[in-house]
Amino acid sequence: MDTNSQAQEDIKNGSYRKLQTPQNIPKVLTNKNDNNKNYSVNKLNISKQEITPNYESNDNYISENTNELFWPVLSTEITSKYGKRVHPISNKEKIHNGIDIKAVTGAAVMSSVDGTVTYAGRNGGYGNFIEVRRRDGLTVRYAHLNKINTAVGNNVKMGDKIGEVGSTGVSTGSHLHFEVLKDGNSVNPMDFDYR
């Protein structure tokens, strides 16, 4: 089945604005033992494709009350998925409330939403940590940062640089831990559309 046919099957009744094209959907790379699994990204079934997010102007982005977020880093290699996993340091099974995106130390971290910075500083195992809240209450978290480039109370737009990738806190290497919360509960970040 081609990409357009798959996308047409996934369309439901209602009013829609096209948010994604196959050219800017992030690839999903997983552990080596997951080679045969496909992951649904932006309603298209893809597996290990070299697809790059679109990082052009953020002037036309819509973020309030939508399912659309801005992909937070230029890297798209996901090294740890959302959900149950064996923690790489404690070696115990626990819930991973976000995804880990591999990136080099110092790579720019961009805001995924238009919102207000509600936390910017050290936060236990998260290390250097930023939390941004949209007006509708959706909250996005960025952890293990090398550097924080914003402050509590700042208003940020999708695509604004807010920090840099690092390995602070409880971390095994340079990456961005990325979480999304709806109504105070963690949700799978891969359930959203990305620009």
N, C-alpha and C positions, 0 to 999 in steps of 0.2 A: 504494500500500500504506500503510495507516495505521500509526502508531507502535507500537501494541500488537501488530499482526500481525508487524511487523519484529522486535520484541523476542522474540516467541514463536519465530520462526525461528532466532534466535541462541542460544536456550537449549540447552545440552548436558546429557546425563545427569549426575546427581549431586545433591548437596545445596546449595541456594543460599539466600541471604538477599537480599532486594531492597535494593539500595544506592542506586538512582537512580530518579527520576521525571522525566518530560520537563520539569517546571517548574524543576528546578535543575541542568540540564546547561549548562556554559559554552558560549557561542556561539564560533564559530571564524571570525574575519575574517582574510582573507589579502590578499596584494597584488592590485591592481586587475586584473592579467592572469590571475588565477586564478578569475575570476567563475563559470566553468562547472564548477568542480571541487567535489565533495562530499567531506567528511572524516568518517570514522567516529569518533564520540565516544560513549563509553560504550555501545557496541554498537547505537547508533541512528544512522541515516544522516541527518544534518542539514546545512544549509548556510545561513549568514548569518541565523540566527534570533536574536531578542532573548530570550535565556533567561538568567536570573540564578541564580548559585550560591546555595545555602542557607547562611546564616551564623548560624543560631540556636545553641542550646546545643551544646557538644561533648561532653556527658556520655555520650551513647549511641554515640559513634563507635567503630568497631573498626579497628585499624590494624595490629596484629601479624600477620605472615604472610598478608596479604591483598593484593588488587590495588587497595585503596581508599586514596586520598590526599585531603587537604583542599586545595581550590583556594586558592593563596597570596595573592591580592589580589582586591579587589572588581571591578576591571576584568577583562573577558574578551576584549579585543581583542588577538589574536595578530598581531604585526607581522612576525615571522620564525619560520618553522617549523624543525623538527628535520631535519637531513640536509644534503646538499650545497647550497651557496649561494655567491653572489658576496659576499664580505665588503664591507660598506658603506664601510670606511675604506681597506683595502689594495687593494680592487678585484680581488682574486684569489679563485678558486674554492677553497673549503675546506669541511670538515665543520663544521656548527653542532651542537654537542653538547647543545643544549637548545632551548627556545623563548623568544622575547621577548614579553613581555606589556606593552603600552602602559599607562602609568598616570602620574598627576601626581606630581611630586616631593613627598615627605612622606606619600604614601598608605601605610597600614599594610601590612606584609608579615607573613603568618601562617605558622606552621609547618604543613607538609603532613603531618607524621607525629608520633607519639609517639616521642621519642628523646632522644639526648644530643648536645649541641653539641660538635663535634670541631674546629671552626675558626671564629673570629670575629675579623676584622681585615682589613687591606689584603692583597691578593693579586694583584699585577701588573696585567694587563689586566682582570681581574675587578673591580678597584677594591675598595670595601668589600664584604666577602664573608662569608657564613655557610654552614657545612656542618653538617647534622644527620644522625646515623646511628641507624637503628632497631636493635633487638636482633637482628633476623634479618639485618642487614648492609646492607639497602637504605639508600642514601645520597641525600640531597636537598641541592642547592646553590642558593643565592640570590646573585645578583651585581649590581654597579653600585649598591649601596645608598647612600642619602644618610646614613642613620644605622643603627647597630647597637644593638639593645636587649637583647642577651644576652651571655653570655661562655662560653668553653670550659669544659666540665664541667657546665654547667647541663642539667637535664632539662626538656624542653618537651613540651607536649601539642599535639595537633592543634588549630589555631585560635588558639594563643597568639601574641600579637604579638612578633616577634623583631627587626624592623627597619622601615625606611621606604624606599620607592622613591626612586631617585636616578639619577644619570648619572655616577658615578665610574668611573675606569679608562678603558679604550678603549670609548667609547660615543658615539653620535651624538645622544642625547636621553634624556629621562626614560623609563625602562622597567625592568622586572624581567627579568633573564636567569634562567631556571629550568631546572635540570638534575636528572635522576634517574639514579642508577647502581645496577645490580644486579651483584653479584659483581665490583665494580670497573670494570665496563664501562658506558658511557653507553647509555641506552635512550630511546626516544621518550616524553616525558612524556604525550603524548596517548594512549598505550596503556593508561592507568590510568583507573579510575573515580574521580570526584570528588564530594566533599560540599561 
